[in-house]
Amino acid sequence: MLNEFFNLPPSPVQEIFDDTLSENQVRLFVKRDNLLHSSISGNKFRKLKYNFFKIKELECQKIVTFGGAFSNHIQATAAAGKYFGIETIGIVRGERTEPLNSTLHFAEHCGMKLHFFSRSDFRDKDLIIKQMEEELGDFYFLPEGGSNSLAVRGCMEIVEEIDSQMPFKPDYFCTACGTGGTLAGIIAAAKSSQKVIGFSALKGAFLERDVQRLLDIEEDIPCKNWQIIDDYCFGGYAKWQPELIHFINDFKRKHSIILDPIYTGKMFFGIFDLLKKRFFRPNITIVAIHTGGLQGIEGFNQMKLKKSGFKIE
């Protein structure tokens, strides 16, 4: 059952065309991981794959994980748990607010039991885990965002698929990042001649340490040329400005690709701004990973944009 579920055809690689790209003599391809699965899309499908094989091996019946109110990881874990008949418990940052946003409503509909903790209490994850152990007994723990060594293994397959799909090696891989697992997987699989850029959804340099810790688990990583850019986080996680919403809606009209405002929208905004700043040399090829996360748009429109007059189309 697990093999059948996770053995999907590779997500397509799509080239997009734009005046900014042609002016800079750069080719841009999009790895459309957002098309992998309707409820477990993008990098969450990659991250959960080998974790669920481990859960089966250990014969665990419960999963505990962490996430924010709009967490793609919470939704994906809930959906996978329902499909495989495994109980899921979600530790959510913030107070419970009725009605629940679409992400949390979906998670509960899948049978996930939600436990809400204040933002200050949420930071002490070790204490929460201890409380859950006392309450639930044995369970399989998935870190926030699903980023662990098994997630890295799953995300390495993104690059392996691209290698089989494209007749030439791209010069750059770009991905959005929040907890660093997807970025670490791409770095671990990239060649020594390739460069990898992570566009952080959060402000601060701490993510580099998190990614390096994940990479330290792997051996013989040829790619050394990687960096994380937080200049396009728009002030922090789930923060936004009108120019970001305009860009997302314009990108959809031009290329028929929907972007989310937390991750992929900021990444593509960053790529095009760097193009305008001549960051990329001419005659190079970029592959940007569309990591999904589109389920959060409805809730973002309701909770973040409703009073502003802006809307992601």
C-alpha positions as CSV (number, residue, x, y, z in Angstrom):
1,M,0.0,0.0,0.0
2,L,2.8,2.4,0.9
3,N,4.7,1.6,-2.3
4,E,1.7,2.1,-4.5
5,F,0.8,5.4,-2.8
6,F,4.3,7.0,-2.9
7,N,5.3,5.5,-6.3
8,L,3.9,8.4,-8.4
9,P,5.2,9.5,-11.8
10,P,7.7,12.4,-11.6
11,S,6.1,15.9,-11.4
12,P,6.6,17.8,-14.7
13,V,9.3,20.3,-15.4
14,Q,7.9,23.4,-17.2
15,E,9.8,26.2,-18.8
16,I,8.4,29.7,-18.4
17,F,9.0,32.6,-20.7
18,D,9.2,36.3,-19.7
19,D,10.7,39.5,-21.0
20,T,12.9,39.7,-17.9
21,L,14.3,36.3,-18.6
22,S,15.0,36.9,-22.2
23,E,16.6,40.3,-21.5
24,N,19.0,38.6,-19.0
25,Q,19.6,35.6,-21.3
26,V,18.4,33.2,-18.6
27,R,16.2,30.2,-18.9
28,L,13.9,29.4,-16.0
29,F,12.2,26.0,-15.5
30,V,9.7,25.1,-12.8
31,K,9.6,21.7,-11.2
32,R,5.9,21.4,-10.6
33,D,5.8,19.4,-7.3
34,N,2.6,21.2,-6.5
35,L,1.0,18.7,-8.9
36,L,2.1,15.6,-7.1
37,H,-1.0,15.0,-4.9
38,S,-4.1,17.0,-4.2
39,S,-3.9,16.9,-0.4
40,I,-0.2,16.0,0.2
41,S,1.4,18.2,-2.5
42,G,4.9,19.4,-3.1
43,N,7.7,19.0,-0.6
44,K,5.3,17.6,2.0
45,F,4.8,14.5,-0.1
46,R,8.6,14.2,-0.4
47,K,9.2,14.7,3.3
48,L,6.5,12.3,4.5
49,K,7.5,9.5,2.1
50,Y,10.3,7.8,4.0
51,N,9.0,8.9,7.3
52,F,5.9,6.8,6.6
53,F,8.0,3.8,5.6
54,K,9.7,4.1,9.0
55,I,6.4,4.4,10.8
56,K,5.3,1.2,9.1
57,E,8.6,-0.5,10.0
58,L,8.2,0.5,13.6
59,E,4.5,-0.4,13.6
60,C,3.6,3.0,15.2
61,Q,-0.1,3.8,15.6
62,K,0.2,7.5,16.5
63,I,2.0,10.5,15.0
64,V,2.7,13.8,16.9
65,T,3.8,16.9,15.0
66,F,4.0,20.6,15.3
67,G,2.8,23.5,13.0
68,G,1.3,26.9,12.7
69,A,-2.3,27.7,12.0
70,F,-1.8,27.7,8.2
71,S,0.7,24.8,8.2
72,N,1.0,22.8,5.0
73,H,2.7,20.1,7.1
74,I,-0.2,19.8,9.5
75,Q,-2.6,19.4,6.6
76,A,-0.4,16.9,4.8
77,T,0.3,14.8,7.9
78,A,-3.4,14.7,8.7
79,A,-4.3,13.6,5.2
80,A,-1.6,10.9,5.1
81,G,-2.6,9.7,8.6
82,K,-6.2,9.3,7.5
83,Y,-5.2,7.4,4.3
84,F,-3.0,4.9,6.2
85,G,-5.2,4.6,9.2
86,I,-2.7,6.2,11.7
87,E,-3.9,8.5,14.5
88,T,-2.4,12.0,14.1
89,I,-2.0,14.7,16.8
90,G,-1.2,18.2,15.8
91,I,0.4,20.7,18.2
92,V,-0.7,24.1,16.8
93,R,1.0,27.5,17.6
94,G,-1.6,30.0,18.9
95,E,-5.1,30.0,20.4
96,R,-8.0,28.1,18.9
97,T,-10.2,30.5,17.0
98,E,-13.7,29.6,15.7
99,P,-14.4,29.1,13.0
100,L,-11.2,27.2,12.2
101,N,-9.4,28.3,9.1
102,S,-9.6,26.0,6.1
103,T,-6.3,24.3,6.9
104,L,-7.1,23.3,10.4
105,H,-10.7,22.5,9.5
106,F,-9.4,20.0,6.9
107,A,-7.0,18.5,9.4
108,E,-9.8,17.9,12.0
109,H,-12.0,16.5,9.2
110,C,-9.2,14.0,8.5
111,G,-9.3,13.0,12.2
112,M,-6.3,14.9,13.5
113,K,-6.6,15.9,17.1
114,L,-5.5,19.5,17.5
115,H,-3.8,20.8,20.7
116,F,-3.3,24.6,20.8
117,F,-0.5,26.2,22.7
118,S,0.3,29.9,23.2
119,R,3.2,31.2,21.2
120,S,5.4,31.3,24.3
121,D,4.5,27.8,25.4
122,F,4.9,26.5,21.8
123,R,8.6,27.4,21.9
124,D,9.3,24.8,24.6
125,K,8.8,21.8,22.3
126,D,10.7,19.4,24.6
127,L,8.2,20.1,27.4
128,I,5.3,19.6,25.1
129,I,6.7,16.3,23.8
130,K,7.1,15.2,27.4
131,Q,3.5,16.1,28.2
132,M,2.4,14.2,25.1
133,E,4.4,11.1,26.1
134,E,2.7,11.1,29.5
135,E,-0.7,11.5,27.9
136,L,-0.4,9.3,24.8
137,G,2.4,6.8,25.5
138,D,4.4,5.7,22.5
139,F,4.2,7.7,19.3
140,Y,6.2,8.7,16.2
141,F,7.5,12.2,16.4
142,L,7.6,14.4,13.3
143,P,9.4,17.7,13.8
144,E,7.8,21.0,12.7
145,G,7.8,21.1,8.9
146,G,8.6,17.4,8.7
147,S,12.3,18.2,8.4
148,N,14.6,15.3,9.5
149,S,17.1,13.0,7.8
150,L,14.3,10.9,6.2
151,A,12.8,14.1,4.8
152,V,16.2,15.0,3.3
153,R,16.3,11.6,1.6
154,G,12.9,12.2,0.1
155,C,13.8,15.7,-1.1
156,M,17.0,14.4,-2.8
157,E,14.7,12.7,-5.2
158,I,13.6,16.1,-6.6
159,V,17.1,16.5,-8.1
160,E,17.3,12.9,-9.2
161,E,14.0,13.3,-11.1
162,I,15.1,16.6,-12.7
163,D,18.3,14.8,-13.9
164,S,16.2,12.2,-15.7
165,Q,13.8,14.8,-17.2
166,M,16.2,17.4,-18.5
167,P,18.8,16.9,-21.3
168,F,21.3,19.2,-19.6
169,K,22.3,20.1,-16.0
170,P,20.8,23.3,-14.6
171,D,23.3,25.8,-13.2
172,Y,21.0,26.8,-10.3
173,F,18.4,25.2,-8.1
174,C,16.1,27.5,-6.2
175,T,13.6,26.6,-3.5
176,A,11.6,28.3,-0.8
177,C,12.5,27.2,2.7
178,G,11.0,27.3,6.2
179,T,12.6,24.6,8.2
180,G,15.3,23.7,5.8
181,G,14.6,20.0,4.9
182,T,13.8,20.6,1.3
183,L,16.8,22.8,0.8
184,A,19.1,20.3,2.5
185,G,17.8,17.5,0.2
186,I,18.5,19.5,-2.9
187,I,22.0,20.5,-1.7
188,A,22.7,16.8,-0.9
189,A,21.8,15.7,-4.4
190,A,23.2,18.6,-6.4
191,K,26.5,18.3,-8.3
192,S,29.7,20.2,-7.4
193,S,29.2,22.5,-10.4
194,Q,25.7,23.5,-9.4
195,K,24.6,26.3,-7.1
196,V,21.6,26.2,-4.8
197,I,19.7,29.1,-3.3
198,G,17.1,28.9,-0.6
199,F,14.6,31.8,-0.3
200,S,13.7,31.9,3.4
201,A,10.2,32.6,4.5
202,L,11.6,33.8,7.8
203,K,13.9,36.6,8.9
204,G,17.3,35.7,10.3
205,A,20.4,33.6,9.7
206,F,19.5,30.7,12.1
207,L,18.1,28.6,9.2
208,E,21.7,28.1,7.9
209,R,22.6,26.3,11.0
210,D,19.5,24.1,10.8
211,V,20.3,23.2,7.2
212,Q,23.9,22.5,8.0
213,R,22.8,20.1,10.8
214,L,20.7,18.2,8.4
215,L,23.6,18.1,5.9
216,D,26.0,16.8,8.5
217,I,24.0,13.6,8.6
218,E,24.8,12.9,4.9
219,E,28.1,11.9,3.5
220,D,30.2,13.1,0.6
221,I,28.1,16.1,-0.4
222,P,29.7,17.5,-3.6
223,C,27.7,20.8,-3.7
224,K,29.4,23.4,-1.5
225,N,28.0,26.5,-3.3
226,W,24.7,27.1,-1.5
227,Q,23.2,30.1,0.3
228,I,20.0,31.3,2.0
229,I,18.6,34.7,1.1
230,D,16.1,36.3,3.5
231,D,15.8,39.6,1.7
232,Y,12.4,38.5,0.3
233,C,10.6,37.3,3.4
234,F,8.7,40.6,3.5
235,G,9.3,41.1,7.2
236,G,8.9,37.5,8.4
237,Y,6.8,34.4,8.2
238,A,3.3,35.0,6.7
239,K,4.1,38.8,6.4
240,W,3.2,40.4,3.2
241,Q,3.1,43.7,1.3
242,P,0.9,44.8,-1.6
243,E,3.7,44.3,-4.2
244,L,3.9,40.6,-3.3
245,I,0.2,40.1,-3.9
246,H,0.4,42.0,-7.2
247,F,3.3,39.8,-8.3
248,I,1.5,36.6,-7.4
249,N,-1.6,37.5,-9.3
250,D,0.4,38.8,-12.3
251,F,2.5,35.6,-12.3
252,K,-0.7,33.5,-12.5
253,R,-2.1,35.7,-15.4
254,K,1.2,35.4,-17.3
255,H,2.2,31.8,-16.7
256,S,-1.0,30.0,-15.5
257,I,0.9,28.9,-12.3
258,I,-0.6,29.7,-8.9
259,L,1.8,30.7,-6.2
260,D,1.2,30.9,-2.4
261,P,2.1,34.0,-0.4
262,I,4.1,32.2,2.3
263,Y,6.7,30.3,0.3
264,T,6.7,30.1,-3.5
265,G,5.4,33.6,-4.1
266,K,8.3,35.1,-2.2
267,M,10.8,32.8,-3.9
268,F,9.7,33.7,-7.4
269,F,9.5,37.4,-6.5
270,G,13.1,37.1,-5.3
271,I,14.3,35.3,-8.4
272,F,12.8,38.0,-10.7
273,D,14.2,40.8,-8.5
274,L,17.7,39.2,-8.6
275,L,17.4,39.0,-12.4
276,K,16.7,42.7,-12.6
277,K,19.7,43.3,-10.3
278,R,21.9,41.2,-12.7
279,F,22.6,38.7,-9.9
280,F,22.6,35.8,-12.4
281,R,25.2,35.8,-15.2
282,P,23.9,35.4,-18.8
283,N,23.4,32.1,-20.4
284,I,22.5,30.1,-17.3
285,T,19.6,27.9,-16.5
286,I,17.6,27.9,-13.3
287,V,15.2,25.3,-12.0
288,A,12.9,26.6,-9.3
289,I,11.0,24.0,-7.2
290,H,7.3,24.7,-6.8
291,T,6.8,23.2,-3.3
292,G,3.0,23.4,-3.3
293,G,1.4,25.0,-0.3
294,L,-1.6,26.3,-2.3
295,Q,-4.1,25.0,0.3
296,G,-3.2,28.0,2.5
297,I,-4.3,30.6,0.1
298,E,-8.0,30.5,1.1
299,G,-7.1,30.9,4.8
300,F,-4.6,33.7,3.9
301,N,-7.3,35.6,2.0
302,Q,-9.7,35.3,4.9
303,M,-7.4,35.9,7.8
304,K,-4.7,38.2,6.4
305,L,-6.1,40.0,3.3
306,K,-9.8,40.3,4.1
307,K,-9.7,43.8,5.5
308,S,-7.0,45.1,3.2
309,G,-8.9,45.1,-0.1
310,F,-6.3,42.7,-1.6
311,K,-6.9,39.1,-2.6
312,I,-4.9,36.3,-4.2
313,E,-6.8,35.3,-7.3
